[in-house]
Amino acid sequence: MSDEKNPWEWSEAEWRSKVDRVRAGRSYRPASWPGGARCAVALSFDVDHETNELRDGGKSIGAMSRGQYGNRQGIPRIMSLLGRHDIKASFYVPAVVAQLYPDETRCFADNGHEVGIHGWIHERNSILPADVERDLQMRSADCLEKIAGVRPVGIRTPSWDFSHVTLEITRDMGLIYDSSLMADIDCHALLLDGEDTGVVELPVEWIRDDAVYFNINRFSALRPYTPPEAVLDIFRREFDAAHAEGGIFQLTMHPHVIGYRSRMWILEVLIDHIRDRGGAWFATHADIVRHARTASQ
């Protein structure tokens, strides 16, 4: 088997099979957005809460308390901001979080936001046996449907970790989109071994993610703190480019990261900037995917 060899010992067929397993297919950049908007704005929140630590054994009470901050402070601040601006967003919720905070998860759906799959306990798909990954993804969808009252139509894998069977599972479940990969900036088809799966990708990127700028882990000497003003500048430049190109501005945030008093203003100022520019359609990831694919046929 190729995995038993060093990569430089693989045959061309072996390394090509790895590259070709999951690939970006045709682009779905529509000629126009609803209401004549210039671009689409997709705000999203990965509601990890305690599962970042639970996934690794739940040994650190301190780490779990930081996750609980996401529920106690982060989500109320986020929901208040979205309500004031009448913006619908996408919330990706691990099934364990939905069970810990069912009222919170129901609140997302009750307020017209999207609830998407984000794993069972924020597990790492690339180290799971294929049958376990399939079981967890299907149970996660069932759990979210039971609690939120709406069946999820999209997935963002935990930590954007994508195994060789993730897309196959997503296709078999009939989900319409994934938002975990980084091959493009526009919606596009996802190919599995060269065949169109019918699943659309709405791409993410680490530079449009709050965690990479603010996360601190003192035990691993990871302290990549970026001043909030610099983060705003990066996000604003990403939006301005999307607006100029007529594409999508997609942003990934976490309640336990963005939801601090010294950081929430970033999102407030960014929304004001987007509204001042004009021509932006704020929508859930699911609605953007549906429009992009239909309008690009």
N, C-alpha and C positions, 0 to 999 in steps of 0.2 A: 504493500500500500504506500501511496505517496507520502502520507503523514509519518511513516517510519523512516523516511529519507531526509537528508538535509535539503533545503529548498534548491540549492544549486545543483542537486543531483536529479531533480525532477526532469522528466521528458517534457517536450513542448505540449503534448496532449495533457499532461498533468497540470502544468501551471496555467494553461489556457482554461481548463475545466474549472479551476478555482476562480479565475477572473470572470468567466462567463456565467457562473452560477446565478448571480443577481446583478443585473445591469439596468442602467437607465435606457428607456426606449424613447419613443417620439415625444416631443415637447407639446405641452398644452398651454401655450400662452395665447389667450383670447385676443381678438382684435379690439375688444372693448369690454369694460366692466359694467355691472348694473348701474342704471341711472346716469350713464355717460361718465362714470368716474374714470380718472386717469390711472389709478392703481388700486390694488387691494391691500388691506392691512389685516394681518392675522395675529392677534395677541393670544398667547397661550400661557398656561400655568401648570407646571408639574407639581402635583400636590403630594409630595413625598412624605412629609411629616416624619414620623418615627421610623419609617421603613428603611431609610438609608442605614440606620444602625441595626435594626432588627435583621436585615439581610446578612449582616456580618456577625450575628450571634447575640445582639442585644446586651452586650457586656457593659457599655458605657451609659450610665444614667444621665450624665451630662449631655452626651450627644442626643439622647432621646428627648431631653428637655428642650433642646434647640428645635427639634422637630415639632414638639408640642407648641412652641411659639408660633409656628406656621398656622396652627388652628386658632390659637387664642388671640393673636394680634395680626398676623399677616393676612389671613382670609378676610376678617372684618374690614381692614383698610382697603384691600383690593376690591371687595364687593361694593364698598361705599364709593370708591373712585369710578368704577364701571357704571354704577347706577347714576351718579351725577352726570356722566357724559353720555349715558344711554348707549353703551357699547356692549355688544355680545362677544364673548370670548370662548375659548376652548380650555377645559380643565381635564387633565389626564391624571386619573386617580388609581393608585394601586388598590386591589381588592381589600387588603388588610386595612388600609386607611378608610375605605368606605365603611367597613364594619366597625372601626373604632369611632368614626364620626358620621353616622348615617344621616343625621339632620343636616350637616354641612353638605354632604353629597347631594341630598335631595334639594337643597337650596339652590345649587347650581342649575339643576334642570328646571326647577320651579321659576327661576328668573330668566329663562330662555337661553341659558348658556349650554354649550355642548359638554357632555361627559364622555371621555374617551378612555380606552384601555391603557393601563400603564403597568402591566404585570400584576402578579399576585402579592409579592412582598418585596418588590423592587429587585428581583433576582437578576442574575447575570445569565442571559440566554446562552452565551457561547460556551458555558461550562456545564450546561444541563444535558442529560440524555434527551434525545429527540422526543420520546414518548412523554417524558415529564414536562418538557416545554409545551407540547400540544395540550396536555391536560390542564396545566396552569393557565394558559391563555384562554381556553374555552371556559374554565371555571370562573376566571376573572370577568369575562363578558356576562355570564349568568348572574354573578354577584352584583355587578353594576346595574344590570337591568332590574333585578329584584329591589334594590335599594333606591335607585334614581327614578325607576318607572319608565325608562327609555332604553331600548337596546342600543349599545354603542355601534357606530358604523366605521370607526377609525381607531387606529392604535399608534401609540408612541412607545417603543420598547424602553424598558428601564435603562438609564444611562446610555440610550441609543445603541445598546449592545444587540447585534443582529447575527444570529447563527445561520448555518447553511440551510436550516429548515424553517426559519421564521417566516419567510415570504410564502412558502408552501402552506403553512398553517393559516396565515392570514387569508390567502386565496381560498382555501377550503372552507373557511368560516364565512365567506361571502362578505367580508369587510370591503368597503369601497376605497379606503385609502390607508396609507401609512405615512407617518411623519417622524422618521428616525434616521434618514440617510442624507448624504451631502454631495451628490453628484451634480447638482444643478441649483439654480435659483428659482426656476419656474416649475409648476406642476408638470409631471411627465409620467409616461407609462413605466411600469416595472416589468422587466423580462426575467423569466426563470428558465435557465438553460436555453435562452434564445427565443422563448415563447412568451407572448403577451399574457399576463396573468389576469388582466382586467382590474388590477389594483393600481391606483394612482398614487404617486409620491408627491407630498407637499414638503419640500426639503427644509431641513434645519441647518444650522451652522453654529459652531462654538463661539464665533465672534458675536453672534446675536443671542447669547445666553448669559444671564446675569451671574450664574454660579462661578464661571471661570475667572471673573474679575474680583469676586468677594469671598469665596470659600477659604476658610482657614482650618488647617489640621495641625495642631501644635505637636502631635506625636510623630508626624512624618516630616516636620519642618516645612510644611506647605503653607506659605503665607503670601499668596499673590494678591495683596490688596491693591486695588486701583481706585483712585479718587472718584467719587460719584460724578464730578464734572467731566472727567475723561470718558466715563462710561456713557454719559449722555451724548457726548460728542460723537462717539462711535455709532451709537444707535441712530442718532439724527442723520449722520452721513449715509448710513445704510438706507434709511427711508428716502432721503433726497435722491439717491441713485435709483431706487426702485420707482420713485415718482417720475423721474426723467425718462426711464426706460419703459414705463407703462406696465410694470410687472407687479410682483408681490413683495411686501415687506412683512416678513415673518419674524416673531420675537418669542423666545422661550424664557420664562421666568419661574421662580420658585417662591412660594409664600414665606418660607423661612429664610430667604435671602433678600428679596426685594422689599419685603414687608416691614422694614425698619423705618423709623421716622426720618433718619438721615438719607434714606434711599427712595422712599415712595415718591418724593418730589421729582425724581428722574422721569417716572412714567407720566406724572401730571404735566410736566413741561413738554415732554415728547408729544403727548396727545394734543396739547395746545398748538404746538408747532405744526403737527399734521393737519389739524383743522384750519390753521391760518393759511397753509399752502393751498388747501382746497382740492377737490377732485379725488378724495380718498374714500373708498368703500370699506368700512369696518365690518368684518363678518367672521363667523366661525370657520375653522379649517374645513369642516364638512361642506359648508355652503360654498366656499371658494373652490373646492375640488369639483363639486357638482357643476358650477358655472364654467370653470375652466375646461372641463372635459366636453360638456355639451356644446359650448361656443366654439370649440376648436375642431369639431367634426367636419 
